[in-house]
Amino acid sequence: MSSSPRADSRGLDLTAKLFVDAGDVIVTERPTFLGALIAFNPCEPDYRSVPMDEEGMEVDALEQVLRATERVKLIYTVPDYQNPTGRTLSLARRHRLVELAEEFDVVILEDTPYRELRYEGERLPTIKSLDRSGRVVHLGSFSKILAPGLRLGWALAAPEIREKLALLKLAADTQNGTLNMSAAAAYLSGFDIEAHIASMLPTYRHKRDLMLASIAEHLPAGITWTRPQGGLFTWVTFPTGLDLAAFQRDVLIPRAKIIIVPGASFFATTPEANHARMSFSGVPDERLVAGVRAMGALLREVLSG
C-alpha cells in the first residue's frame, strides 16, 4: 500500500523515480491529471502529449509520437473515467496501447482511482490484465471507494518492478501509518466492500445527471462538455479566448463564491486556458444547481462583452 496527499500519488512518484532520468520522455494524455505532473516533475522529464476523443487517448497519434521520439520511458494513462475529462479508453485502444508499448519497449503506468465508480456502460478489463510481458504498472486507491481521509493505495507490477518500488518506498518514508492500514484491513475482513461501493453508485449517478442537466439548461450556447460513464468529473470547454483562471479570479469567486478547477494546469505541454474541470461529487443538490445557474448568468454577461 502507499500513503500520500492523494492515495496513489506515491505510486506515481515512485514509478517515475524508478524509470525516468532527467531528459527522458513521459507521454501523457492531453489533458492529463495535474497531480501526476506534480509527481513526475522532480524527475525533470520531457513531456509529449497525445490528444483524446470520446474513446480516450488517440492511439494512432500515440504511435506517431513513439516513432518520432527518442528516450520515451513511460506512457501515463487514466483509462477509466479520466481525471480531468471523465473519458474512458475503449477496449480496442487498450489492446493497441499494449501492442505499442511492446513494440517500442515502453512501460505503461495505469492509474485507476475511479475505476469502481461506474454508472453506466460496459466494465472494461484493466490494461494490466492485458499485459503479457510485465510492462504495466497498475495503481489503485481506496480514497474514492472506502474513505477519502484514509489515503491508502496499491500498486500491481511484475515482481522485479514491485521489489524495486518497495525499496524506493522504504527509502522515501519507511512505512505507512499502521493505524490506517489496520483500519482498512479490518474493514475488508469484516465487511463487503463491493456492497459498499454499490450503495454509493446511485448517489453519484444522480449527481452526475444533475450536473449535466444543469449545464445543458443554464450555460450559454457554444460551450461543450463530456458525459462521463463514471468517475467524479466532467470537462467543460468554453469559447476560445476565454481564460477560465482569470474568469474565476475576477468574476466567479468575488461575485458568486464559486470555485471550479481551471483547465490550463492539466496540460503537460501547451496549456489551453478555455477549459475547466467541474466535479459533481461533494456538493449538495441545491447548491450544485444554484452554482451552475449563477455561473451561466455570469458567463453570458462576460461573453456578451
URGINOR-V968777 format. One record per pair of residues at least 24 apart in sequence whose ideal C-beta (glycine too) atoms are under 8 Angstrom apart, sorted by the first residue. I is the first residue (numbers start at 1). GAP is how many residues later the second one is. If there is no record, write none. Layout:
i,gap
I,GAP
I,GAP
This chain:
i,gap
1,151
1,152
1,153
1,175
1,180
1,183
2,150
2,151
2,152
2,153
2,167
2,174
3,148
3,149
3,150
3,170
3,173
3,174
3,177
4,147
4,149
5,30
5,146
6,29
6,107
6,135
6,137
6,145
7,106
7,134
7,135
7,136
7,137
7,143
7,144
7,145
7,146
8,103
8,105
8,131
8,132
8,133
8,145
8,146
8,147
9,26
9,27
9,29
9,30
10,143
10,159
10,162
10,163
11,100
11,126
11,128
11,142
11,143
11,144
11,154
12,24
12,27
12,28
12,64
12,97
12,99
12,127
13,26
13,27
13,29
13,159
14,141
14,151
14,154
14,155
14,158
15,59
15,92
15,94
15,122
15,124
15,140
15,150
16,24
16,26
16,27
16,29
16,58
17,26
17,151
18,143
18,146
18,147
18,150
19,54
19,55
19,88
20,25
20,53
20,54
21,52
23,48
24,47
24,48
24,49
25,44
25,45
25,46
25,47
25,48
26,46
26,47
26,48
26,49
26,50
26,242
27,35
27,38
27,39
27,42
27,45
27,47
27,48
27,49
27,79
28,48
28,49
28,240
29,27
29,28
29,47
29,48
29,49
29,53
30,237
30,238
30,239
31,53
31,54
31,204
31,232
31,235
31,236
31,241
31,244
32,44
32,46
32,234
32,235
32,236
33,45
33,49
33,50
33,51
33,78
33,233
34,50
34,231
34,232
35,48
36,40
36,75
37,228
37,231
40,36
45,28
46,25
47,221
47,222
48,24
48,220
48,221
49,218
49,219
49,220
52,30
52,33
52,35
53,34
54,33
54,172
55,32
55,33
55,34
55,35
55,37
55,38
56,26
56,31
56,32
56,33
56,34
56,37
57,32
57,36
57,40
59,34
59,37
59,38
59,41
62,35
62,38
63,37
66,34
66,37
66,38
66,40
67,37
72,32
72,34
73,33
73,34
74,32
74,33
74,34
74,35
75,25
75,26
75,31
75,32
75,33
75,34
76,33
76,35
77,31
77,32
77,33
77,34
77,50
78,33
78,34
78,35
78,36
79,31
79,33
79,45
79,47
79,48
80,32
80,34
80,35
80,38
80,44
80,150
80,151
81,33
81,34
81,36
81,37
81,147
81,148
81,149
81,150
81,151
81,152
82,149
83,30
83,31
83,148
83,149
83,150
83,194
84,149
84,151
84,177
84,179
84,182
84,193
85,141
85,143
85,148
85,150
85,192
86,140
86,141
86,142
86,143
86,144
86,145
86,147
86,148
86,149
87,139
87,141
87,148
88,33
88,36
88,140
88,141
88,142
89,35
89,38
90,34
91,33
91,34
94,30
94,31
94,33
94,36
95,35
97,30
98,29
98,32
98,33
98,34
98,38
101,34
101,35
102,30
102,31
102,33
105,30
106,29
107,28
107,29
107,30
108,27
108,28
108,29
109,27
109,28
109,30
110,26
110,27
110,28
110,29
111,28
112,26
112,27
112,28
112,29
113,26
113,27
113,28
113,30
113,31
113,40
114,30
114,116
114,117
114,118
115,25
115,115
116,28
116,29
116,81
117,27
117,28
117,80
117,83
117,84
117,87
117,113
117,114
117,115
118,83
118,111
118,112
119,82
119,85
119,86
119,89
119,110
119,111
120,85
120,109
120,110
121,108
121,109
128,28
134,24
134,26
134,27
137,24
137,28
142,42
144,88
145,48
145,51
145,52
145,55
146,38
146,41
146,47
146,50
150,30
150,33
150,34
151,29
152,24
152,28
152,29
152,32
204,28
204,76
204,77
206,79
207,73
207,74
207,76
207,78
207,81
208,26
208,72
210,70
210,75
210,78
210,79
211,67
211,69
211,77
211,81
214,74
214,75
214,78
214,79
215,63
215,77
218,74
218,75
218,77
218,78
218,79
219,73
219,76
219,77
219,80
220,76
220,79
220,80
220,83
222,81
223,76
225,53
232,47
232,48
232,49
233,44
233,45
233,46
233,47
234,43
234,44
234,46
235,28
235,40
235,41
235,42
235,43
236,39
236,40
236,41
236,42
237,37
237,38
238,36
238,37
238,38
238,61
239,35
239,64
240,34
241,33
242,31
242,32
242,60
242,61
243,30
243,31
244,29
244,30
244,31
244,32
245,28
246,27
247,51
247,52
247,55
251,47
251,51
252,43
252,46
255,43
256,35
256,38
256,39
256,42
258,33
258,36
258,37
260,35
